């Protein structure tokens, strides 16, 4: 068995365990789309980046990754809330730069994460998406995830918005890779 947080590789695409060394490049990547952050629970814009970066690295039961494509850091993603006894993990905190969106890269990233999770005896992978984020809702559905429901007024975001969150899942036996 491989460690859930170990690097993942697919040709020129690497998901590297996120470290302090990634901070400058990830900060620059997150600054490429300042308009997206109101759709996220927390902001990774330049004004909030450092606090969020530190919080993510300190978050228990989580495995954050830097997304590196062709040698350039283009985003981040993470396994969140991994509790081995539950055999469940969430994939979230995902962001890729605008130029990489719509290229099929997100599917490759999620395939790596899902393949690893199910190889680690995870039986359920969850995705939580703001109901306002149409692009992410569609992307998760294209993966074959089932919408389990909507968690109404589930959290208050950094903007003060009371967020409804769509909960999706894929079970190990459903994953087609």
N, C-alpha and C positions, 0 to 999 in steps of 0.2 A: 504494500500500500504506500502511495505517495502522500506527502503532506498536502493538505488542502490548500495551503498558502504558498506552495512551491511555484516557481515560474512555469508558464505554459507557452508553448511555441508551435506556430504553424507557418512554416516557410519564413517570410520576412516579418511576420507579426509575432510580437512577444508581449506577454502579460508578465511584468516583472513585479515582485513584491515591492510595494511602495516604501521608499525610504526618504530620509531628509535630503539625500542627494538629488532626488527628483523635484524638489520644491521649486527652483527657479523656472525650469522648463514647463512644469505643470501650471504654475502661476501664469506664465505667458499664454499657454494653450487656453486656459479658462478665461482669460481676458479677451479672447477672440470673439466671444459672443456674449456680451453683457446683457443683451435683451432676453436671454433664455432664463436667467436666474430667478425671476419672479414665479416661474413654474416649478421651481424646486423648493423643498422644505427649508433649506438653508442656502445662503448665497456663497458662491465661490468667486464673486467678482473681486477685483483688486482690493477693495476696501475691507472685505471679509475673509479673504483667502487664507491668510496665515492662521487665524483662529480656527477655521474649519479644517485646515490641513493638520494642525496639532491635535484637534479633537478626533479626527479620523484615525490617526496613528495610535492614539491612546484608547480607542474604543475597544472594550473587551469583546471576545468571541467573534472578531471580525478579521478579515484578510483583505486588505486593500491592494490594488494593483495599479501600476502605471501601464498605459497602453502605448507600446512603441511599434511603429510601423515603418519599415524601411530605414531604421535608425533614428527616426524623429519621434519624440514624445507627443502624442496627439490626444491624450485623454486619460481617463481613469475609470475604474469599476471596482466592485468589491463583493465578496461574500460577507453577509451581515448576519448577526445573531445566530451563529452556529453553536448549537447545543447538542453534542453528540448523542445523548440519550433520546432526544426527540427525532433524530435522523432527518432534520429539516434545516434548510438554510435559505436565506433570501439573497438574491442577486440584485444589487442596487448601487446607489451612489455613482451611476454611470453617466459619463459625459464624453463625447468626442467632438473634435473641432468641426466647424461647419463644412470645410472642404472634404471631409471624410464621410459625411452623412450621405445616405442614398447610394453608396458604392458597394454594398454587400459586406462591408467590414463589420458592422454591428452583428450580423448573423454569425460570422466567423468567430468573433469574440464570445458571443453567447454559447456557440457550439463548444468551444474550448472549456468554458466554465461549466456547462451542463455535463459534458462528458466526464470531466474530473469529479464533479459532485457525485454523480451516480456511480462512478468507479470507487468512491469512498464510502459506499453503503448509505448514502443519503437517499431517502425514499421519496422526498418531496422538496421541490425547489419553488420558492415563492418570488413573485414580483409585485411591488406596490407602486402604483402609478397615480399621479394627480389626475383627476377626471378632466381637467382643463388641457392636459397634454396629449392632444390627438395623435401626434407623431409617435410618441412612446406607446400609447395604447395600441396603435396599429402594429407597431414593431413587435410587441410582446405577443399579440394574437398570431402574427405570421410565424412565430416560433412553434406554434402549436399549443401554447399555454391556454388553459381553460380559465374563463373568468368565473371566480368563485362568488363574487358579489361586490358590493360597494360598502365600504366602511364610512358611514355618514359622519360628517364633522369629526373626522378621525384625528386631526392635528391642526395646530395653528402654525402657519409658516412664518418665516422671518419677516414677511411684509405685513403680517397681521391677518392674512386671509385664512378663513376657517375652511380647511381642505377636506373634500370628499376624496377618498382613496379607493381606486379599483384594486381588488386583490385577485391575482392570477396565480395559478400553480401548474406545474408539470410533475407528474409522478414518474418514478423510475421506469415502470412498465409502459408508459406512454411515449417516452422519448425515442424518437426515430433517428436522432443524430443528423 
